[in-house]
Amino acid sequence: MNKVLKEKIMEAFGSVLPITAIVLIASVVLVSIPAGTVLLFLGGAGLLVVGMGFFTLGADMAMIPMGEGIGAQLTRSTSIVIALVVSFVMGVIITVAEPDLRVLAQQAPSVEDRTLIFTVAGGVGFFLVVSVLRIFLKIRLGALLIFFYVIVFGAAYFTPGSFIPVAFDSGGVTTGPITVPFILAMGVGVASLRGDKNSQDDSFGLVALCSIGPILTVLVLGMLSPPGEGGVMGFVLPHVETSRDVVRSFALELPHYSKDVLAAMGAIVFFFALFQIVFRRYKRHQLGRIMIGFGYTFIGLVLFLTGVNIGFIPVGHLLGSLLGASEFKWALLPLGVLIGYYIVKAEPAVHVLNKQVEEITSGAIPQKMMNQGLSLGMSAALAITMLRILLGIPLMYILVPGYAFALVLTFFVPRMFTGIAFDSGGVCSGPMTSTFLLPLAMGTCEGVGGELMTDAFGIVAMVAMTPLIVIQMMGLLYLHRTRRAASLAEAEVAAGAGEGGVLDYGEITLFDEEFF
């Protein structure tokens, strides 16, 4: 086996093991889950591990180099119009290809699947254009975020209540395993050619703005065509008794997800081929590596999506419904904290973001620090969501003050942390959220007798919101420690100058491992 691939799979195993153990312990201690469903979950976890290994290697070899190359080439283009048209088309293509969006569309009855998908894709395409223009024109990200979120919450006031959770959830699921590697890398490519002191900071923020597009367009869709009276389609627990039934369940669905991923990847490969024919950017050996990377990405996504859809959706829904209807329903709060803390490590795109943050900042913001921050944010999101479902708290009562606080923080934290934080919100709400956490919320809502459309939906929005606050709070800490380090250095300089001695500055650690 390829040594790098083996390392990726072992990393994925370490990420998936904790959440698997938590669910298994909960299924024994708190509720009784059928053995067949547990076997499905374990099989799904196995596919998840292997799929994540292949995907992360494929993203490193194909999606990231492709995104950086296209971003840099668009910036060099003599026609800004061509660059913006290409950005819009690419935004639409990668969004239509995003598996998470299809999962949400199938579970949300407010609008027909195809209409929702293309509405969301149009929003992503338009805001990818806005993102490229922002970097090109050197517009501060915080100002755009405040401007557009004011419009979003203003539009929400005039939108039917049952549409609002789906709209905010759409903003999260569109930035998934296919979209994120490309958009993140594209931001780096566009910003790399500016060369000014803020270009590094502005390389982040594309995912943040592209997450706003779907929210706004779905809210507008809700205003123009209010939802009908249809309810959420009932969940049917798969009938599994033997190990042969488990294997059959995965084998029957594997071709279906292979077809979906092939269509998605095919559109991206076709666009990449046209780009290469026109611009001749990549050499032969680079093309070979990228095509092998596409193959790894395809294998990884097929295994990952098959595992989470067949193995995780049933256990998530059943665990939520049984706990919600039991005397242990308040155990959902600490359980949500634990699940949230560990499940973010199983999101494929999170690994891509954390690695890129470490590389862009030359190690000043290490992957371990990002993992801890995102885990804390996800824990808070799950705890708030479970409390909201149990008490029936309206979603906007939490989103409005939450986003207001996050936007206020943009005035006080370094620019880079604003981009990283708002990018993190979209990255965290990936396939693990749509295929495990959303069914968990729906099951809990059914168990406590809540309203699915207003109470269960909105969990993706919550997952997308809390990292905005947590990562920016880390930015405040970063700023504090940087200033403290500078003050210490100045004091040492003054002391050394007074004594006429030789100074030994030693090492000043901005983020030590023990802090988290």
C-alpha positions as CSV (number, residue, x, y, z in Angstrom):
1,M,0.0,0.0,0.0
2,N,1.2,3.5,-0.8
3,K,3.0,4.8,2.4
4,V,1.3,8.2,2.3
5,L,-2.2,6.6,1.8
6,K,-1.5,4.3,4.7
7,E,-0.7,7.4,6.9
8,K,-3.9,9.1,5.7
9,I,-6.0,6.1,6.6
10,M,-4.4,5.8,10.0
11,E,-5.1,9.5,10.6
12,A,-8.8,8.9,9.6
13,F,-9.0,5.9,11.9
14,G,-7.9,8.1,14.9
15,S,-10.5,10.7,13.9
16,V,-13.4,8.3,13.5
17,L,-12.7,6.0,16.5
18,P,-13.9,8.3,19.2
19,I,-17.3,9.1,17.7
20,T,-17.8,5.4,17.0
21,A,-17.0,4.5,20.6
22,I,-19.4,7.2,21.9
23,V,-22.3,5.9,19.8
24,L,-21.7,2.3,20.8
25,I,-21.5,3.1,24.5
26,A,-24.7,5.2,24.2
27,S,-26.5,2.3,22.4
28,V,-25.7,0.0,25.4
29,V,-26.0,2.3,28.4
30,L,-28.8,4.7,27.5
31,V,-31.0,3.0,24.8
32,S,-31.3,-0.3,23.1
33,I,-30.5,-0.3,19.4
34,P,-31.1,-3.4,17.3
35,A,-27.9,-5.4,16.6
36,G,-28.4,-5.1,12.8
37,T,-28.4,-1.3,13.0
38,V,-25.3,-1.4,15.1
39,L,-23.6,-3.6,12.5
40,L,-24.6,-1.2,9.7
41,F,-23.0,1.6,11.8
42,L,-19.8,-0.3,12.3
43,G,-19.6,-1.2,8.6
44,G,-20.2,2.5,7.7
45,A,-17.4,3.5,10.1
46,G,-15.0,1.2,8.4
47,L,-15.9,2.6,4.9
48,L,-15.6,6.1,6.4
49,V,-12.1,5.5,7.6
50,V,-10.9,4.2,4.2
51,G,-12.8,6.8,2.3
52,M,-11.4,9.7,4.3
53,G,-7.9,8.3,3.7
54,F,-8.3,8.2,-0.1
55,F,-10.1,11.5,-0.2
56,T,-7.5,13.6,1.7
57,L,-4.7,12.1,-0.4
58,G,-6.8,12.9,-3.6
59,A,-7.5,16.4,-2.4
60,D,-3.7,17.0,-1.9
61,M,-2.9,15.7,-5.3
62,A,-5.7,17.1,-7.4
63,M,-8.3,19.5,-6.0
64,I,-5.9,21.8,-4.2
65,P,-3.4,22.2,-7.1
66,M,-6.2,22.6,-9.5
67,G,-7.9,25.4,-7.4
68,E,-4.6,27.3,-6.9
69,G,-3.8,27.1,-10.6
70,I,-7.2,28.3,-11.7
71,G,-7.1,31.1,-9.2
72,A,-3.7,32.3,-10.2
73,Q,-4.5,32.0,-13.9
74,L,-7.7,34.0,-13.5
75,T,-5.8,36.8,-11.8
76,R,-3.3,36.9,-14.7
77,S,-6.1,37.1,-17.3
78,T,-6.3,40.3,-19.3
79,S,-10.1,40.3,-19.1
80,I,-11.7,40.6,-15.7
81,V,-15.0,39.7,-17.4
82,I,-13.7,36.3,-18.4
83,A,-12.3,35.7,-15.0
84,L,-15.7,36.5,-13.4
85,V,-17.6,34.4,-15.9
86,V,-15.3,31.4,-15.2
87,S,-15.7,31.9,-11.5
88,F,-19.5,31.9,-11.7
89,V,-19.6,28.8,-13.9
90,M,-17.2,26.9,-11.7
91,G,-19.2,27.9,-8.6
92,V,-22.4,26.5,-10.1
93,I,-20.7,23.3,-11.3
94,I,-19.0,22.4,-8.0
95,T,-22.2,23.2,-6.0
96,V,-24.4,21.0,-8.2
97,A,-21.8,18.3,-7.7
98,E,-21.8,18.6,-3.9
99,P,-23.3,15.4,-2.3
100,D,-24.3,17.2,0.9
101,L,-26.7,19.4,-0.9
102,R,-28.5,16.4,-2.4
103,V,-28.9,14.9,1.1
104,L,-30.4,18.1,2.4
105,A,-32.7,18.5,-0.6
106,Q,-34.1,15.0,-0.2
107,Q,-34.9,15.6,3.5
108,A,-36.4,19.1,3.1
109,P,-39.9,19.0,1.7
110,S,-40.3,22.8,1.5
111,V,-39.3,22.9,-2.2
112,E,-38.7,20.5,-5.1
113,D,-35.2,19.0,-5.1
114,R,-34.0,20.2,-8.4
115,T,-35.3,23.8,-7.8
116,L,-33.5,23.9,-4.4
117,I,-30.2,22.6,-5.9
118,F,-30.0,25.1,-8.7
119,T,-31.2,28.0,-6.6
120,V,-28.4,27.2,-4.2
121,A,-25.9,26.7,-7.0
122,G,-26.7,30.1,-8.5
123,G,-26.1,31.7,-5.1
124,V,-22.7,30.1,-4.7
125,G,-21.7,31.1,-8.3
126,F,-22.7,34.7,-7.7
127,F,-20.8,35.0,-4.4
128,L,-17.7,33.3,-5.8
129,V,-17.7,36.2,-8.2
130,V,-18.0,38.6,-5.3
131,S,-15.2,36.8,-3.5
132,V,-12.8,37.0,-6.4
133,L,-13.6,40.7,-6.9
134,R,-13.0,41.3,-3.1
135,I,-9.5,39.9,-3.4
136,F,-8.8,41.8,-6.6
137,L,-10.1,45.1,-5.3
138,K,-8.7,44.6,-1.8
139,I,-12.0,45.0,0.0
140,R,-12.0,44.2,3.7
141,L,-13.8,40.9,4.4
142,G,-15.4,42.1,7.6
143,A,-17.2,44.9,5.8
144,L,-18.7,42.6,3.2
145,L,-19.8,40.1,5.8
146,I,-21.6,42.8,7.8
147,F,-23.2,44.2,4.7
148,F,-24.5,40.9,3.4
149,Y,-25.6,39.4,6.7
150,V,-27.7,42.6,7.4
151,I,-29.4,41.8,4.0
152,V,-29.8,38.1,5.0
153,F,-31.5,38.8,8.3
154,G,-33.6,41.5,6.7
155,A,-34.8,39.0,4.1
156,A,-35.5,36.4,6.8
157,Y,-38.0,38.8,8.3
158,F,-40.1,38.6,5.2
159,T,-39.7,34.8,4.6
160,P,-42.1,32.1,5.8
161,G,-40.8,30.6,9.1
162,S,-40.6,27.1,7.8
163,F,-38.2,28.2,5.1
164,I,-35.7,29.9,7.4
165,P,-34.0,26.8,8.9
166,V,-33.7,25.2,5.4
167,A,-32.2,28.4,4.0
168,F,-29.5,28.7,6.7
169,D,-28.8,24.9,6.5
170,S,-28.3,25.3,2.7
171,G,-25.4,27.8,3.4
172,G,-23.6,25.1,5.5
173,V,-24.1,22.0,3.4
174,T,-22.9,23.6,0.1
175,T,-19.4,23.9,1.4
176,G,-18.6,20.2,1.6
177,P,-15.8,17.8,0.5
178,I,-15.9,18.7,-3.2
179,T,-16.4,22.4,-2.8
180,V,-14.1,23.3,0.0
181,P,-10.7,22.1,-1.3
182,F,-11.2,23.8,-4.6
183,I,-12.5,27.1,-3.2
184,L,-9.9,27.3,-0.5
185,A,-7.1,26.7,-3.0
186,M,-8.6,29.1,-5.4
187,G,-8.4,31.8,-2.8
188,V,-4.8,31.1,-2.2
189,G,-4.1,31.2,-6.0
190,V,-5.9,34.5,-6.5
191,A,-4.3,36.2,-3.5
192,S,-0.8,34.9,-4.3
193,L,-0.3,37.2,-7.2
194,R,-1.1,40.4,-5.4
195,G,2.1,40.3,-3.3
196,D,1.1,43.1,-0.9
197,K,1.2,42.8,2.9
198,N,-2.5,41.8,3.2
199,S,-2.6,39.3,0.4
200,Q,-2.0,36.4,2.8
201,D,-4.9,37.5,5.0
202,D,-7.2,37.8,2.0
203,S,-6.5,34.3,0.8
204,F,-9.2,33.2,3.3
205,G,-12.8,34.2,3.1
206,L,-14.1,32.6,-0.2
207,V,-15.9,29.8,1.7
208,A,-17.3,32.4,4.1
209,L,-18.9,34.5,1.3
210,C,-20.0,31.5,-0.7
211,S,-21.9,30.2,2.3
212,I,-24.0,33.4,2.3
213,G,-25.1,33.0,-1.3
214,P,-27.3,29.9,-0.7
215,I,-28.9,31.4,2.4
216,L,-29.9,34.6,0.6
217,T,-31.2,32.9,-2.6
218,V,-33.2,30.3,-0.7
219,L,-34.8,33.1,1.4
220,V,-35.7,34.9,-1.8
221,L,-37.1,31.7,-3.2
222,G,-39.2,31.4,0.0
223,M,-40.6,34.9,-0.4
224,L,-41.5,34.3,-4.1
225,S,-42.9,30.8,-3.7
226,P,-44.0,30.0,-0.2
227,P,-43.8,26.3,0.8
228,G,-46.7,24.0,0.5
229,E,-48.4,21.9,3.2
230,G,-46.3,18.8,2.7
231,G,-44.5,17.4,5.7
232,V,-41.2,15.7,6.2
233,M,-41.1,12.3,4.7
234,G,-41.1,9.6,7.3
235,F,-37.9,7.7,8.1
236,V,-37.9,4.0,7.4
237,L,-35.4,1.9,9.5
238,P,-33.7,-0.7,7.2
239,H,-34.5,-4.3,8.0
240,V,-31.1,-5.9,8.9
241,E,-30.7,-9.1,10.9
242,T,-27.6,-10.9,9.7
243,S,-24.1,-9.9,8.6
244,R,-25.1,-10.9,5.0
245,D,-27.9,-8.3,5.2
246,V,-25.3,-5.7,6.2
247,V,-23.1,-6.5,3.3
248,R,-26.0,-6.6,0.9
249,S,-27.2,-3.1,2.1
250,F,-23.8,-1.5,1.3
251,A,-23.4,-3.5,-2.0
252,L,-26.8,-2.4,-3.3
253,E,-26.2,1.3,-2.6
254,L,-22.5,1.4,-3.7
255,P,-23.4,1.7,-7.4
256,H,-25.8,4.5,-6.7
257,Y,-23.2,6.7,-4.9
258,S,-20.6,5.7,-7.5
259,K,-22.9,7.1,-10.2
260,D,-23.5,10.3,-8.2
261,V,-19.9,10.9,-7.5
262,L,-18.9,10.0,-11.1
263,A,-21.3,12.7,-12.4
264,A,-20.0,15.2,-10.0
265,M,-16.4,14.5,-10.6
266,G,-17.0,14.2,-14.4
267,A,-18.3,17.8,-14.5
268,I,-15.2,19.1,-12.7
269,V,-12.8,17.0,-14.8
270,F,-14.5,18.3,-18.0
271,F,-14.1,21.9,-16.8
272,F,-10.5,21.3,-15.9
273,A,-9.8,19.8,-19.3
274,L,-11.2,22.9,-21.0
275,F,-9.2,25.2,-18.7
276,Q,-6.0,23.2,-19.6
277,I,-6.7,23.3,-23.3
278,V,-7.2,27.1,-23.2
279,F,-4.4,28.1,-20.8
280,R,-1.9,25.2,-21.0
281,R,-0.9,25.9,-17.4
282,Y,0.1,22.4,-16.3
283,K,3.0,20.2,-17.5
284,R,2.6,16.6,-18.4
285,H,3.9,15.2,-15.1
286,Q,1.6,17.6,-13.2
287,L,-1.4,16.4,-15.2
288,G,-0.6,12.8,-14.5
289,R,-0.4,13.5,-10.8
290,I,-3.7,15.5,-10.9
291,M,-5.5,12.7,-12.7
292,I,-4.3,10.1,-10.2
293,G,-5.5,12.5,-7.5
294,F,-9.0,12.6,-9.2
295,G,-9.0,8.8,-9.0
296,Y,-8.2,8.8,-5.3
297,T,-10.8,11.5,-4.7
298,F,-13.5,9.5,-6.5
299,I,-12.7,6.3,-4.6
300,G,-12.7,8.2,-1.3
301,L,-16.0,10.0,-1.8
302,V,-17.8,6.8,-3.0
303,L,-16.7,4.9,0.1
304,F,-17.2,7.8,2.4
305,L,-20.7,8.7,1.2
306,T,-21.8,5.0,1.1
307,G,-20.6,4.6,4.7
308,V,-22.2,7.6,6.2
309,N,-25.5,7.4,4.3
310,I,-26.1,3.6,4.9
311,G,-24.4,3.3,8.3
312,F,-24.8,6.6,10.0
313,I,-28.3,7.9,9.1
314,P,-30.2,5.0,10.6
315,V,-28.3,5.0,13.9
316,G,-28.4,8.8,14.2
317,H,-32.1,8.9,13.7
318,L,-32.9,6.0,16.0
319,L,-30.6,7.2,18.8
320,G,-32.2,10.6,18.7
321,S,-35.8,9.3,18.7
322,L,-35.3,6.7,21.4
323,L,-33.5,9.2,23.7
324,G,-35.9,12.0,23.0
325,A,-38.9,9.8,24.0
326,S,-37.1,8.3,27.1
327,E,-36.7,9.5,30.6
328,F,-33.0,10.1,29.7
329,K,-33.8,12.8,27.2
330,W,-31.7,15.4,29.1
331,A,-28.7,13.2,28.6
332,L,-28.8,14.5,25.0
333,L,-27.1,17.7,26.2
334,P,-23.8,16.0,27.5
335,L,-24.0,13.5,24.7
336,G,-24.3,16.3,22.2
337,V,-21.2,17.9,23.7
338,L,-19.2,14.7,23.3
339,I,-20.4,13.9,19.8
340,G,-19.8,17.5,18.7
341,Y,-16.2,17.5,20.1
342,Y,-15.2,14.4,18.2
343,I,-17.3,14.4,15.1
344,V,-15.7,17.5,13.6
345,K,-12.4,15.5,13.3
346,A,-14.3,13.1,10.9
347,E,-15.2,15.9,8.4
348,P,-12.9,15.4,5.4
349,A,-12.8,19.1,4.5
350,V,-11.7,20.1,8.0
351,H,-8.4,18.4,7.4
352,V,-7.9,20.3,4.2
353,L,-8.7,23.7,5.9
354,N,-6.4,23.0,8.9
355,K,-3.5,22.0,6.7
356,Q,-3.9,25.0,4.6
357,V,-4.1,27.3,7.6
358,E,-0.9,25.9,9.0
359,E,0.9,26.3,5.7
360,I,-0.3,29.8,4.9
361,T,0.7,31.0,8.4
362,S,4.0,29.1,8.4
363,G,3.1,27.2,11.5
364,A,1.9,30.2,13.6
365,I,-1.6,28.6,13.7
366,P,-0.9,24.8,13.9
367,Q,-3.4,22.1,12.9
368,K,-3.7,21.0,16.5
369,M,-4.9,24.4,17.6
370,M,-7.4,24.6,14.7
371,N,-8.7,21.1,15.6
372,Q,-9.2,22.1,19.3
373,G,-11.0,25.3,18.4
374,L,-13.3,23.7,15.9
375,S,-14.1,20.8,18.3
376,L,-15.1,23.4,21.0
377,G,-17.2,25.2,18.5
378,M,-19.0,22.0,17.4
379,S,-19.6,21.0,21.0
380,A,-21.3,24.3,21.7
381,A,-23.4,23.9,18.5
382,L,-24.7,20.5,19.5
383,A,-25.4,21.5,23.1
384,I,-27.4,24.5,22.0
385,T,-29.2,22.5,19.3
386,M,-30.3,19.8,21.7
387,L,-31.4,22.5,24.3
388,R,-33.3,24.3,21.5
389,I,-35.2,21.1,20.5
390,L,-36.0,20.1,24.0
391,L,-37.3,23.6,25.0
392,G,-38.7,24.6,21.5
393,I,-36.6,27.7,21.2
394,P,-37.0,29.5,17.9
395,L,-33.9,29.3,15.7
396,M,-33.7,33.1,15.1
397,Y,-33.5,33.7,18.8
398,I,-30.0,32.2,18.7
399,L,-28.8,33.0,15.2
400,V,-29.4,36.8,15.4
401,P,-27.4,37.4,18.6
402,G,-24.8,34.8,17.6
403,Y,-24.1,36.3,14.2
404,A,-24.2,39.8,15.7
405,F,-21.5,38.9,18.2
406,A,-19.4,37.2,15.5
407,L,-19.6,40.3,13.3
408,V,-18.7,42.6,16.1
409,L,-15.6,40.5,16.8
410,T,-14.4,41.2,13.2
411,F,-13.5,44.8,14.3
412,F,-11.1,43.5,17.0
413,V,-9.4,40.4,15.6
414,P,-6.6,40.2,13.0
415,R,-8.0,40.1,9.4
416,M,-6.7,36.6,8.8
417,F,-8.6,35.2,11.8
418,T,-11.8,36.7,10.4
419,G,-11.4,34.9,7.1
420,I,-10.4,31.6,8.8
421,A,-13.3,31.8,11.3
422,F,-16.0,32.4,8.7
423,D,-14.4,29.8,6.4
424,S,-14.5,27.3,9.3
425,G,-18.2,27.8,9.7
426,G,-18.8,26.4,6.2
427,V,-16.2,23.7,6.5
428,C,-17.5,22.2,9.7
429,S,-21.0,21.7,8.3
430,G,-20.1,18.8,5.9
431,P,-21.4,15.3,5.2
432,M,-21.1,14.1,8.8
433,T,-23.5,16.9,9.8
434,S,-26.1,16.2,7.0
435,T,-26.0,12.4,7.4
436,F,-25.6,11.9,11.1
437,L,-26.3,15.1,13.1
438,L,-29.4,16.1,11.0
439,P,-31.0,12.7,11.4
440,L,-30.0,12.8,15.1
441,A,-31.8,16.1,15.5
442,M,-34.8,14.9,13.5
443,G,-35.1,11.7,15.6
444,T,-34.8,13.8,18.8
445,C,-37.5,16.2,17.6
446,E,-39.8,13.3,16.8
447,G,-39.1,11.7,20.2
448,V,-40.0,14.9,22.1
449,G,-43.0,15.7,19.9
450,G,-41.5,18.9,18.3
451,E,-42.0,20.5,14.9
452,L,-39.5,19.0,12.4
453,M,-39.3,21.9,10.0
454,T,-38.7,24.6,12.6
455,D,-36.9,22.6,15.3
456,A,-34.9,19.8,13.7
457,F,-33.8,21.8,10.7
458,G,-31.3,24.5,11.7
459,I,-28.7,22.2,13.2
460,V,-26.4,22.8,10.2
461,A,-26.9,26.6,10.6
462,M,-25.9,26.2,14.3
463,V,-22.8,24.1,13.4
464,A,-21.8,26.8,10.9
465,M,-22.3,29.7,13.4
466,T,-20.3,28.6,16.5
467,P,-16.9,28.4,14.9
468,L,-17.2,32.0,13.8
469,I,-17.1,33.0,17.5
470,V,-14.6,30.4,18.8
471,I,-12.0,30.9,16.1
472,Q,-12.2,34.7,16.4
473,M,-11.8,34.4,20.2
474,M,-8.6,32.4,19.5
475,G,-7.7,35.4,17.3
476,L,-8.0,37.7,20.3
477,L,-5.8,35.4,22.2
478,Y,-3.3,35.4,19.3
479,L,-3.3,39.2,19.3
480,H,-2.9,39.4,23.1
481,R,0.1,37.0,23.1
482,T,1.7,38.7,20.1
483,R,1.5,42.1,21.8
484,R,2.8,40.6,25.1
485,A,5.7,39.0,23.2
486,A,6.5,42.4,21.6
487,S,6.4,44.1,25.0
488,L,8.8,41.5,26.5
489,A,11.2,42.0,23.6
490,E,11.1,45.8,24.1
491,A,11.8,45.4,27.8
492,E,14.7,43.1,27.1
493,V,16.1,45.6,24.6
494,A,15.8,48.4,27.1
495,A,17.5,46.4,29.8
496,G,20.3,45.3,27.6
497,A,20.9,48.8,26.3
498,G,21.2,50.0,29.9
499,E,23.6,47.3,30.9
500,G,25.6,47.4,27.7
501,G,25.4,43.6,27.5
502,V,24.6,41.1,24.8
503,L,20.9,40.1,24.6
504,D,19.6,36.6,24.4
505,Y,15.9,36.7,23.3
506,G,15.3,33.0,23.6
507,E,12.0,31.7,22.3
508,I,8.6,33.3,22.7
509,T,5.8,30.8,22.2
510,L,2.5,32.3,20.9
511,F,0.6,29.1,21.1
512,D,1.9,26.3,23.4
513,E,0.5,22.8,23.1
514,E,-0.5,22.8,26.8
515,F,-2.8,25.7,26.5
516,F,-5.6,23.6,24.9
